[in-house]
Amino acid sequence: MANDQTESFFGNEKTSRTFVQSIKELILANKLIFLLAGIGCLFLITSILLLVKTTLPTSDIEFSTDNIDIASTSAMLSVDVEGAVMKPGVYNLPGKSRIQDALIAAGGLSSDADREWVARVLNRAALLTDGAKIFIPQAVNNKEQLTNNKQQITNNTLGAQNNLININSGSSAELDTLPGVGPANAEKIISGRPYGSVEELKSKKIVNSSVYDKIKDLVSVW
């Protein structure tokens, strides 16, 4: 009985060794095939991983500027708001403020403000300049009052009088009436629009210094 078990054990061991040896011989005989198969499997796994990575949803990165006060980083400017406003006076505002900001600082229009004039003439979206003056006229109820207002009130918006020619909206014929301008310079002024200040006629080289000195007090940008 013991001999049978011993023979069985050694027989199984011999069979296992034979099987292992057969596998080794098979691998050695076909090592190129196995090598290519391994490379192919590695390539397949890599391709699958890349495909999965590219199809995964990515979250967008959002940058918020809600807490950044851009206006506060600019230099302060002073503006004089007078006329038909609730609180006339000189106000210090952040740089790049607009006429609307100045009107808000002055408490808004008073009840007797000429709102038609404001809607027709005043560009509330225009940028302010340091030292600017905004004058809001009162509304008039009859022709006599209107005549008196025209004689007594100089309506200034950023220092520009109403009878000045607006270089942002004036026609070629109107600009041609300015001293030293002529048709050619009138067209150059129109093509150079918009202007943030009268000084840009010179800085943009729209007209020469001689012409600029003649017209600077006769034109406005509002």
Backbone as CSV, one residue per row, in Angstrom:
resi,resn,N_x,N_y,N_z,CA_x,CA_y,CA_z,C_x,C_y,C_z
1,MET,0.845,-1.197,0.000,0.000,0.000,0.000,0.875,1.239,0.000
2,ALA,1.878,1.287,0.875,2.800,2.416,0.951,3.567,2.580,-0.335
3,ASN,3.938,1.460,-0.955,4.676,1.524,-2.222,3.829,2.147,-3.318
4,ASP,2.540,1.817,-3.301,1.627,2.397,-4.335,1.521,3.912,-4.198
5,GLN,1.431,4.343,-2.919,1.326,5.789,-2.688,2.598,6.510,-3.108
6,THR,3.757,5.867,-2.806,5.050,6.465,-3.166,5.173,6.571,-4.667
7,GLU,4.798,5.491,-5.375,4.873,5.512,-6.839,3.936,6.569,-7.421
8,SER,2.744,6.697,-6.781,1.773,7.696,-7.265,2.321,9.114,-7.096
9,PHE,2.982,9.359,-5.955,3.529,10.690,-5.682,4.613,11.046,-6.678
10,PHE,5.537,10.103,-6.867,6.631,10.376,-7.793,6.132,10.455,-9.215
11,GLY,5.091,9.691,-9.497,4.520,9.740,-10.844,3.881,11.093,-11.121
12,ASN,3.153,11.614,-10.119,2.532,12.932,-10.283,3.589,14.022,-10.404
13,GLU,4.655,13.871,-9.616,5.741,14.853,-9.684,6.404,14.828,-11.048
14,LYS,6.576,13.646,-11.559,7.205,13.517,-12.861,6.327,14.113,-13.955
15,THR,5.034,13.877,-13.795,4.087,14.434,-14.786,4.115,15.948,-14.746
16,SER,4.169,16.525,-13.529,4.208,17.988,-13.389,5.462,18.553,-14.025
17,ARG,6.594,17.890,-13.751,7.844,18.345,-14.349,7.786,18.278,-15.870
18,THR,7.182,17.214,-16.351,7.061,17.056,-17.809,6.197,18.166,-18.398
19,PHE,5.109,18.520,-17.683,4.193,19.570,-18.153,4.904,20.938,-18.180
20,VAL,5.634,21.210,-17.096,6.366,22.474,-17.021,7.414,22.552,-18.105
21,GLN,8.098,21.429,-18.314,9.128,21.397,-19.339,8.534,21.615,-20.719
22,SER,7.339,21.058,-20.910,6.663,21.217,-22.209,6.296,22.682,-22.435
23,ILE,5.844,23.331,-21.344,5.477,24.762,-21.462,6.716,25.583,-21.814
24,LYS,7.842,25.287,-21.122,9.064,26.028,-21.403,9.489,25.845,-22.846
25,GLU,9.408,24.620,-23.308,9.811,24.348,-24.692,8.891,25.067,-25.674
26,LEU,7.595,25.078,-25.313,6.624,25.758,-26.187,6.917,27.259,-26.265
27,ILE,7.230,27.869,-25.107,7.531,29.310,-25.069,8.796,29.612,-25.835
28,LEU,9.850,28.770,-25.634,11.108,28.982,-26.330,10.948,28.837,-27.829
29,ALA,10.120,27.872,-28.211,9.925,27.612,-29.638,9.120,28.734,-30.299
30,ASN,8.265,29.399,-29.512,7.390,30.439,-30.084,7.572,31.771,-29.358
31,LYS,8.794,32.050,-28.920,9.026,33.248,-28.118,8.704,34.534,-28.878
32,LEU,8.924,34.533,-30.194,8.617,35.729,-30.978,7.109,36.005,-30.970
33,ILE,6.342,34.928,-31.097,4.876,35.082,-31.105,4.392,35.611,-29.754
34,PHE,4.947,35.032,-28.680,4.550,35.477,-27.342,4.966,36.930,-27.084
35,LEU,6.146,37.297,-27.596,6.619,38.664,-27.421,5.692,39.657,-28.122
36,LEU,5.331,39.306,-29.354,4.429,40.181,-30.101,3.054,40.253,-29.442
37,ALA,2.609,39.119,-28.916,1.307,39.108,-28.238,1.334,39.988,-26.993
38,GLY,2.457,39.944,-26.240,2.576,40.786,-25.049,2.574,42.268,-25.396
39,ILE,3.312,42.603,-26.453,3.336,44.016,-26.883,1.943,44.467,-27.314
40,GLY,1.246,43.579,-28.022,-0.103,43.906,-28.468,-1.048,44.129,-27.304
41,CYS,-0.953,43.311,-26.272,-1.801,43.483,-25.088,-1.498,44.796,-24.374
42,LEU,-0.192,45.104,-24.271,0.201,46.348,-23.617,-0.324,47.560,-24.381
43,PHE,-0.224,47.506,-25.693,-0.729,48.606,-26.527,-2.237,48.750,-26.388
44,LEU,-2.937,47.622,-26.338,-4.397,47.645,-26.208,-4.825,48.261,-24.878
45,ILE,-4.144,47.859,-23.813,-4.482,48.396,-22.481,-4.225,49.900,-22.429
46,THR,-3.085,50.331,-23.014,-2.754,51.759,-23.031,-3.794,52.560,-23.805
47,SER,-4.217,52.019,-24.945,-5.219,52.705,-25.760,-6.534,52.837,-25.025
48,ILE,-6.929,51.797,-24.305,-8.182,51.834,-23.551,-8.120,52.896,-22.456
49,LEU,-6.988,52.936,-21.742,-6.831,53.926,-20.670,-6.890,55.355,-21.209
50,LEU,-6.241,55.609,-22.353,-6.272,56.939,-22.953,-7.672,57.318,-23.402
51,LEU,-8.379,56.343,-23.970,-9.744,56.591,-24.427,-10.654,56.940,-23.259
52,VAL,-10.516,56.220,-22.167,-11.342,56.479,-20.987,-11.035,57.864,-20.417
53,LYS,-9.750,58.243,-20.395,-9.347,59.527,-19.836,-9.896,60.699,-20.633
54,THR,-9.870,60.556,-21.992,-10.353,61.653,-22.837,-11.861,61.786,-22.833
55,THR,-12.577,60.735,-22.494,-14.043,60.791,-22.485,-14.606,61.169,-21.140
56,LEU,-13.772,61.228,-20.098,-14.265,61.628,-18.785,-14.620,63.108,-18.798
57,PRO,-15.750,63.533,-18.198,-16.123,64.962,-18.153,-15.134,65.759,-17.322
58,THR,-14.805,66.927,-17.824,-13.896,67.818,-17.085,-14.661,69.025,-16.612
59,SER,-14.383,69.452,-15.421,-15.080,70.599,-14.858,-14.405,71.881,-15.313
60,ASP,-15.217,72.869,-15.710,-14.687,74.154,-16.139,-14.173,74.943,-14.946
61,ILE,-13.079,75.641,-15.162,-12.503,76.486,-14.118,-13.007,77.897,-14.346
62,GLU,-13.676,78.441,-13.383,-14.238,79.774,-13.497,-13.469,80.747,-12.616
63,PHE,-13.156,81.886,-13.193,-12.472,82.927,-12.451,-13.454,84.052,-12.191
64,SER,-13.626,84.405,-10.977,-14.579,85.439,-10.602,-13.856,86.722,-10.244
65,THR,-14.391,87.828,-10.776,-13.844,89.146,-10.442,-14.844,89.945,-9.619
66,ASP,-15.778,89.234,-8.973,-16.818,89.921,-8.212,-16.242,90.778,-7.097
67,ASN,-15.118,90.328,-6.539,-14.551,91.036,-5.389,-13.481,92.044,-5.773
68,ILE,-13.298,92.240,-7.113,-12.272,93.168,-7.568,-12.941,94.466,-7.983
69,ASP,-12.631,95.530,-7.313,-13.172,96.841,-7.646,-12.190,97.537,-8.567
70,ILE,-12.460,97.420,-9.884,-11.532,97.959,-10.866,-11.432,99.470,-10.750
71,ALA,-12.586,100.124,-10.523,-12.581,101.589,-10.459,-11.711,102.106,-9.332
72,SER,-11.668,101.325,-8.212,-10.922,101.791,-7.044,-9.425,101.787,-7.273
73,THR,-8.981,101.038,-8.317,-7.550,100.978,-8.602,-7.091,102.177,-9.425
74,SER,-8.047,102.977,-9.912,-7.688,104.131,-10.716,-7.579,105.364,-9.830
75,ALA,-6.918,106.403,-10.350,-6.771,107.649,-9.601,-8.130,108.310,-9.425
76,MET,-8.273,109.029,-8.319,-9.510,109.754,-8.060,-9.568,111.012,-8.934
77,LEU,-10.782,111.490,-9.199,-10.960,112.722,-9.942,-12.031,113.564,-9.265
78,SER,-11.996,114.867,-9.504,-12.972,115.794,-8.927,-13.838,116.362,-10.033
79,VAL,-15.141,116.476,-9.749,-16.080,117.001,-10.739,-17.058,117.938,-10.039
80,ASP,-17.389,119.038,-10.692,-18.313,120.036,-10.154,-19.685,119.825,-10.792
81,VAL,-20.681,119.499,-9.980,-22.046,119.284,-10.469,-22.922,120.410,-9.944
82,GLU,-23.491,121.192,-10.852,-24.277,122.362,-10.462,-25.607,122.376,-11.208
83,GLY,-26.438,123.344,-10.830,-27.719,123.510,-11.504,-28.822,122.735,-10.815
84,ALA,-29.720,122.160,-11.619,-30.927,121.513,-11.111,-30.661,120.078,-10.660
85,VAL,-29.853,119.949,-9.598,-29.617,118.657,-8.962,-29.945,118.798,-7.478
86,MET,-30.123,117.682,-6.800,-30.530,117.720,-5.400,-29.439,118.272,-4.497
87,LYS,-28.193,117.924,-4.760,-27.087,118.354,-3.890,-25.921,118.866,-4.743
88,PRO,-26.013,120.108,-5.228,-24.917,120.662,-6.031,-23.616,120.709,-5.215
89,GLY,-22.504,120.578,-5.906,-21.223,120.655,-5.224,-20.128,119.954,-5.992
90,VAL,-18.950,119.950,-5.374,-17.784,119.280,-5.956,-17.671,117.901,-5.322
91,TYR,-17.515,116.883,-6.167,-17.461,115.495,-5.680,-16.182,114.816,-6.160
92,ASN,-15.624,114.008,-5.275,-14.466,113.178,-5.619,-14.965,111.783,-5.972
93,LEU,-14.650,111.335,-7.161,-15.142,110.057,-7.670,-13.965,109.207,-8.136
94,PRO,-14.146,107.882,-8.169,-13.070,107.015,-8.682,-12.787,107.300,-10.148
95,GLY,-11.562,107.068,-10.549,-11.212,107.230,-11.946,-12.089,106.360,-12.822
96,LYS,-12.285,106.790,-14.061,-13.125,106.114,-15.042,-14.607,106.151,-14.677
97,SER,-14.977,107.073,-13.777,-16.402,107.271,-13.505,-17.038,107.980,-14.697
98,ARG,-18.369,107.906,-14.763,-19.096,108.486,-15.868,-20.020,109.599,-15.383
99,ILE,-20.583,110.347,-16.309,-21.459,111.458,-15.937,-22.607,110.962,-15.066
100,GLN,-23.132,109.777,-15.365,-24.218,109.216,-14.565,-23.789,109.058,-13.104
101,ASP,-22.542,108.653,-12.875,-22.040,108.495,-11.505,-22.008,109.838,-10.775
102,ALA,-21.648,110.892,-11.492,-21.604,112.223,-10.885,-22.999,112.698,-10.514
103,LEU,-23.984,112.423,-11.381,-25.365,112.820,-11.089,-25.904,112.061,-9.879
104,ILE,-25.535,110.786,-9.767,-25.964,109.994,-8.613,-25.338,110.557,-7.333
105,ALA,-24.052,110.915,-7.419,-23.369,111.477,-6.242,-24.034,112.775,-5.801
106,ALA,-24.580,113.528,-6.764,-25.240,114.795,-6.448,-26.703,114.604,-6.074
107,GLY,-27.124,113.393,-5.841,-28.491,113.124,-5.401,-29.507,113.008,-6.508
108,GLY,-29.059,113.079,-7.758,-29.979,112.972,-8.878,-30.553,114.319,-9.276
109,LEU,-31.389,114.319,-10.309,-31.992,115.551,-10.805,-33.048,116.062,-9.831
110,SER,-33.133,117.381,-9.726,-34.183,117.971,-8.899,-35.496,117.982,-9.675
111,SER,-36.571,118.326,-8.992,-37.894,118.290,-9.626,-38.034,119.305,-10.748
112,ASP,-37.254,120.399,-10.704,-37.367,121.427,-11.739,-36.317,121.292,-12.836
113,ALA,-35.619,120.158,-12.889,-34.592,119.949,-13.915,-35.222,119.812,-15.294
114,ASP,-34.510,120.282,-16.284,-34.977,120.160,-17.667,-34.619,118.760,-18.177
115,ARG,-35.516,117.839,-17.942,-35.250,116.437,-18.304,-35.195,116.220,-19.812
116,GLU,-35.899,117.019,-20.532,-35.830,116.923,-21.996,-34.437,117.294,-22.486
117,TRP,-33.869,118.362,-21.887,-32.503,118.753,-22.245,-31.515,117.649,-21.886
118,VAL,-31.688,117.052,-20.703,-30.794,115.979,-20.264,-30.849,114.802,-21.235
119,ALA,-32.079,114.425,-21.641,-32.232,113.283,-22.543,-31.689,113.580,-23.932
120,ARG,-31.781,114.824,-24.365,-31.386,115.185,-25.726,-29.907,115.529,-25.849
121,VAL,-29.342,116.179,-24.825,-27.992,116.728,-24.939,-26.953,115.946,-24.141
122,LEU,-27.322,115.558,-22.937,-26.331,114.986,-22.024,-26.090,113.509,-22.312
123,ASN,-24.824,113.164,-22.481,-24.449,111.747,-22.651,-24.035,111.203,-21.293
124,ARG,-24.956,110.562,-20.599,-24.686,110.114,-19.230,-23.698,108.959,-19.166
125,ALA,-23.427,108.335,-20.302,-22.456,107.232,-20.326,-21.034,107.713,-20.579
126,ALA,-20.861,109.006,-20.817,-19.532,109.534,-21.144,-18.624,109.512,-19.917
127,LEU,-17.341,109.245,-20.155,-16.355,109.244,-19.079,-16.080,110.667,-18.602
128,LEU,-15.879,110.809,-17.309,-15.542,112.105,-16.728,-14.046,112.371,-16.833
129,THR,-13.695,113.639,-16.817,-12.289,114.031,-16.736,-12.100,114.850,-15.463
130,ASP,-10.902,114.818,-14.930,-10.632,115.543,-13.695,-10.850,117.046,-13.897
131,GLY,-11.589,117.647,-12.974,-11.861,119.067,-13.082,-13.055,119.401,-13.955
132,ALA,-13.829,118.387,-14.370,-14.972,118.622,-15.246,-16.105,119.330,-14.509
133,LYS,-16.945,120.030,-15.279,-18.119,120.703,-14.720,-19.360,120.243,-15.468
134,ILE,-20.380,119.881,-14.712,-21.661,119.480,-15.292,-22.725,120.436,-14.776
135,PHE,-23.420,121.097,-15.704,-24.478,122.026,-15.307,-25.806,121.531,-15.874
136,ILE,-26.781,121.315,-14.999,-28.103,120.869,-15.413,-29.059,122.057,-15.364
137,PRO,-29.600,122.479,-16.510,-30.494,123.642,-16.514,-31.872,123.307,-15.953
138,GLN,-32.582,124.335,-15.521,-33.950,124.164,-15.070,-34.897,124.143,-16.259
139,ALA,-36.017,123.465,-16.080,-37.029,123.450,-17.124,-37.706,124.809,-17.185
140,VAL,-38.147,125.210,-18.376,-38.837,126.502,-18.557,-40.258,126.242,-19.024
141,ASN,-41.161,127.110,-18.634,-42.581,126.907,-18.935,-43.113,127.818,-20.026
142,ASN,-42.383,128.812,-20.410,-42.857,129.686,-21.484,-41.673,130.263,-22.244
143,LYS,-41.968,130.910,-23.361,-40.923,131.431,-24.232,-40.105,132.518,-23.556
144,GLU,-40.751,133.345,-22.705,-40.025,134.425,-22.025,-38.962,133.864,-21.098
145,GLN,-39.354,132.818,-20.355,-38.378,132.196,-19.470,-37.256,131.560,-20.273
146,LEU,-37.599,130.954,-21.395,-36.594,130.316,-22.234,-35.592,131.347,-22.742
147,THR,-36.091,132.511,-23.153,-35.208,133.575,-23.638,-34.290,134.061,-22.530
148,ASN,-34.863,134.234,-21.334,-34.060,134.691,-20.199,-32.983,133.674,-19.846
149,ASN,-33.370,132.397,-19.881,-32.385,131.348,-19.571,-31.239,131.361,-20.569
150,LYS,-31.552,131.545,-21.840,-30.503,131.545,-22.858,-29.546,132.713,-22.660
151,GLN,-30.088,133.821,-22.148,-29.248,134.994,-21.940,-28.449,134.907,-20.648
152,GLN,-29.021,134.253,-19.624,-28.413,134.291,-18.298,-27.623,133.034,-17.953
153,ILE,-27.959,131.905,-18.592,-27.347,130.632,-18.189,-26.423,130.123,-19.281
154,THR,-25.230,129.832,-18.935,-24.318,129.144,-19.851,-24.321,127.679,-19.475
155,ASN,-24.926,126.892,-20.327,-25.063,125.466,-20.021,-23.747,124.763,-20.312
156,ASN,-23.036,124.435,-19.255,-21.733,123.783,-19.397,-21.828,122.306,-19.092
157,THR,-21.324,121.489,-19.975,-21.172,120.067,-19.740,-19.719,119.733,-19.996
158,LEU,-18.978,119.464,-18.907,-17.546,119.254,-19.006,-16.866,120.469,-19.635
159,GLY,-17.387,121.672,-19.324,-16.760,122.891,-19.805,-17.125,123.285,-21.212
160,ALA,-18.077,122.598,-21.884,-18.420,122.907,-23.267,-19.723,123.675,-23.322
161,GLN,-19.744,124.825,-23.985,-20.952,125.611,-24.102,-21.845,125.036,-25.191
162,ASN,-23.174,125.371,-25.089,-24.137,124.824,-26.039,-23.895,125.294,-27.463
163,ASN,-23.367,126.530,-27.650,-23.194,127.051,-29.000,-21.890,126.576,-29.646
164,LEU,-21.150,125.739,-28.954,-19.929,125.183,-29.542,-20.278,124.060,-30.500
165,ILE,-19.425,123.839,-31.466,-19.650,122.764,-32.434,-19.132,121.453,-31.848
166,ASN,-19.986,120.451,-31.850,-19.644,119.141,-31.290,-18.838,118.355,-32.330
167,ILE,-17.567,118.079,-32.015,-16.731,117.367,-32.987,-17.080,115.887,-33.093
168,ASN,-17.922,115.397,-32.193,-18.370,114.000,-32.273,-19.643,113.838,-33.089
169,SER,-20.372,114.937,-33.288,-21.644,114.827,-34.019,-21.846,115.896,-35.079
170,GLY,-20.976,116.905,-35.109,-21.142,117.983,-36.076,-20.981,117.503,-37.507
171,SER,-21.727,118.124,-38.408,-21.662,117.755,-39.824,-20.412,118.350,-40.461
172,SER,-20.126,117.883,-41.665,-18.959,118.395,-42.388,-19.111,119.885,-42.656
173,ALA,-20.345,120.313,-42.966,-20.585,121.729,-43.238,-20.361,122.579,-41.992
174,GLU,-20.787,122.070,-40.815,-20.596,122.807,-39.565,-19.116,122.912,-39.228
175,LEU,-18.396,121.827,-39.361,-16.971,121.832,-39.052,-16.192,122.728,-40.018
176,ASP,-16.691,122.827,-41.251,-16.027,123.642,-42.270,-16.074,125.126,-41.927
177,THR,-17.024,125.512,-41.062,-17.132,126.925,-40.686,-16.070,127.341,-39.672
178,LEU,-15.391,126.384,-39.073,-14.360,126.696,-38.085,-13.137,127.296,-38.775
179,PRO,-12.471,128.255,-38.153,-11.310,128.905,-38.785,-10.161,127.929,-39.025
180,GLY,-9.689,127.930,-40.274,-8.540,127.102,-40.616,-8.849,125.646,-40.876
181,VAL,-10.122,125.239,-40.783,-10.448,123.815,-40.949,-10.588,123.455,-42.420
182,GLY,-11.622,123.939,-43.094,-11.817,123.616,-44.497,-12.378,122.221,-44.685
183,PRO,-12.808,121.872,-45.907,-13.448,120.572,-46.179,-12.550,119.374,-45.861
184,ALA,-11.263,119.480,-46.183,-10.359,118.345,-45.969,-10.206,118.035,-44.482
185,ASN,-9.944,119.063,-43.682,-9.809,118.845,-42.237,-11.127,118.436,-41.602
186,ALA,-12.237,118.933,-42.141,-13.549,118.543,-41.625,-13.752,117.038,-41.771
187,GLU,-13.359,116.507,-42.924,-13.489,115.060,-43.138,-12.532,114.281,-42.231
188,LYS,-11.344,114.829,-41.992,-10.398,114.171,-41.085,-10.957,114.126,-39.662
189,ILE,-11.603,115.201,-39.246,-12.203,115.234,-37.909,-13.293,114.186,-37.798
190,ILE,-14.120,114.064,-38.831,-15.208,113.072,-38.813,-14.652,111.662,-38.793
191,SER,-13.613,111.385,-39.580,-13.042,110.037,-39.637,-12.324,109.656,-38.350
192,GLY,-11.927,110.668,-37.545,-11.212,110.381,-36.296,-12.120,110.146,-35.107
193,ARG,-13.415,110.216,-35.270,-14.352,110.001,-34.163,-14.296,108.561,-33.662
194,PRO,-14.644,108.343,-32.355,-15.090,109.337,-31.372,-13.925,109.983,-30.642
195,TYR,-14.197,111.136,-30.012,-13.209,111.869,-29.233,-13.654,111.920,-27.774
196,GLY,-12.709,111.709,-26.873,-13.010,111.805,-25.457,-12.773,113.200,-24.916
197,SER,-11.993,113.989,-25.658,-11.715,115.370,-25.267,-11.307,116.141,-26.510
198,VAL,-11.415,117.465,-26.425,-11.029,118.318,-27.553,-9.542,118.163,-27.858
199,GLU,-8.749,117.922,-26.800,-7.296,117.811,-26.968,-6.896,116.669,-27.907
200,GLU,-7.784,115.710,-28.103,-7.449,114.582,-28.979,-7.315,114.999,-30.443
201,LEU,-7.898,116.140,-30.798,-7.693,116.656,-32.158,-6.200,116.862,-32.420
202,LYS,-5.478,117.260,-31.370,-4.045,117.494,-31.492,-3.250,116.218,-31.251
203,SER,-3.633,115.456,-30.194,-2.872,114.252,-29.866,-3.008,113.181,-30.943
204,LYS,-4.151,113.134,-31.599,-4.365,112.172,-32.693,-3.844,112.704,-34.030
205,LYS,-3.322,113.953,-34.008,-2.771,114.592,-35.204,-3.829,114.747,-36.291
206,ILE,-5.079,115.068,-35.859,-6.144,115.319,-36.813,-5.927,116.674,-37.481
207,VAL,-5.554,117.666,-36.663,-5.227,118.988,-37.195,-3.868,119.406,-36.625
208,ASN,-3.241,120.364,-37.283,-1.941,120.821,-36.788,-2.115,121.796,-35.628
209,SER,-1.025,122.142,-35.004,-1.071,122.990,-33.808,-1.690,124.352,-34.099
210,SER,-1.414,124.891,-35.273,-1.928,126.217,-35.615,-3.456,126.199,-35.693
211,VAL,-4.000,125.202,-36.376,-5.459,125.086,-36.501,-6.073,124.775,-35.149
212,TYR,-5.422,123.912,-34.393,-5.955,123.540,-33.081,-6.094,124.763,-32.175
213,ASP,-5.084,125.624,-32.171,-5.139,126.819,-31.321,-6.292,127.737,-31.723
214,LYS,-6.655,127.728,-33.005,-7.737,128.587,-33.486,-9.133,128.050,-33.093
215,ILE,-9.259,126.701,-33.017,-10.610,126.122,-32.840,-10.863,125.507,-31.483
216,LYS,-9.834,125.387,-30.640,-9.990,124.644,-29.382,-11.063,125.225,-28.470
217,ASP,-11.279,126.551,-28.571,-12.294,127.186,-27.711,-13.639,127.313,-28.425
218,LEU,-13.727,126.748,-29.621,-14.968,126.852,-30.402,-15.662,125.521,-30.590
219,VAL,-15.038,124.454,-30.053,-15.610,123.101,-30.236,-15.748,122.405,-28.894
220,SER,-16.529,121.351,-28.897,-16.722,120.538,-27.696,-16.856,119.080,-28.118
221,VAL,-16.902,118.191,-27.140,-17.119,116.766,-27.429,-18.462,116.307,-26.917
222,TRP,-19.280,117.208,-26.380,-20.584,116.837,-25.815,-21.682,117.672,-26.465
